[in-house]
Amino acid sequence: ELQLIAAEIDNRLANLGFEPETRQFNPHLTLARIKFLKNKKAFYEAVEMYRETYFQTATIKKFIFYRSILKPGGAVFRELGKFRLYT
């Protein structure tokens, strides 16, 4: 479903004159950003250990687009728009 939403957004933006995205859409959820990692090997081993682990499901009722502005003190996020999902 996220692929369909992304395609619809691309189509509507193209109709407004925006250049289409050339990279393949890769839906993801950013849980954390790591600026510095002391032991990368241990981190990647932990990620691999839980790669196929089911944690929970979630019902998504809306999504928010943010602009991520990277600054020396950390990222600043600006809300660009909220969109309600109808089920």
matplotlib code that plots the C-alpha trace (Angstrom):
import matplotlib.pyplot as plt

x = [0.0, 2.9, 4.2, 0.8, 0.7, 4.3, 3.3, 0.3, 2.3, 4.9, 2.2, 0.5, 3.8, 4.8, 1.5, 2.6, 5.9, 8.2, 10.9, 10.1, 12.2, 14.7, 15.5, 13.4, 11.0, 12.1, 9.5, 11.0, 10.5, 13.3, 13.4, 16.7, 19.7, 23.1, 25.7, 28.5, 28.8, 31.7, 31.2, 29.6, 30.2, 28.1, 25.4, 25.1, 25.1, 22.2, 20.3, 20.9, 19.8, 16.4, 16.0, 13.1, 11.6, 7.9, 7.4, 3.9, 1.4, 0.2, -2.8, -1.7, -4.5, -2.4, 1.1, 3.1, 5.7, 8.7, 11.7, 14.9, 17.3, 20.7, 22.6, 25.8, 23.7, 21.4, 18.6, 15.7, 12.4, 9.8, 6.3, 5.3, 1.9, -0.4, -2.5, -5.3, -5.6, -9.1, -9.7]
y = [0.0, 2.4, 1.7, 2.8, 6.0, 6.9, 6.3, 8.5, 11.3, 11.0, 11.2, 14.3, 16.1, 15.3, 16.9, 20.0, 20.1, 18.5, 16.1, 12.5, 10.7, 8.4, 6.3, 3.3, 4.0, 2.2, 2.5, 2.6, 3.8, 5.7, 4.6, 6.3, 8.0, 7.1, 9.8, 7.8, 4.1, 2.7, -1.0, -1.3, -5.0, -5.6, -3.4, -5.1, -8.5, -7.5, -6.1, -9.4, -11.5, -9.8, -9.3, -11.8, -11.1, -10.1, -7.4, -6.0, -4.6, -1.1, 0.7, 3.8, 6.5, 9.4, 10.2, 13.4, 14.6, 16.2, 18.0, 17.0, 19.9, 18.6, 21.0, 20.6, 20.1, 17.5, 17.3, 19.8, 18.5, 20.8, 19.5, 19.9, 18.4, 15.9, 13.4, 11.2, 7.6, 6.3, 2.6]
z = [0.0, 0.7, -2.8, -4.2, -2.1, -3.2, -6.8, -6.5, -4.8, -7.6, -10.3, -8.7, -8.3, -11.9, -13.0, -11.1, -12.9, -10.4, -11.7, -10.9, -8.3, -10.0, -6.9, -6.1, -3.2, -0.1, 2.6, 6.1, 9.6, 11.2, 14.9, 15.8, 14.2, 15.5, 15.2, 16.8, 17.4, 19.5, 18.7, 15.2, 15.1, 18.2, 16.9, 13.6, 15.3, 17.5, 14.4, 12.6, 15.6, 15.7, 11.9, 11.6, 15.1, 15.2, 17.8, 17.2, 14.7, 14.6, 13.1, 11.3, 11.1, 9.8, 8.6, 8.8, 6.4, 8.0, 6.6, 8.4, 8.7, 9.8, 12.1, 14.2, 17.4, 15.8, 13.3, 13.5, 12.1, 10.5, 9.9, 6.3, 6.3, 8.1, 6.2, 7.5, 6.3, 5.8, 6.3]

ax = plt.figure().add_subplot(projection="3d")
ax.plot(x, y, z, "-o")
ax.set_aspect("equal")
plt.show()
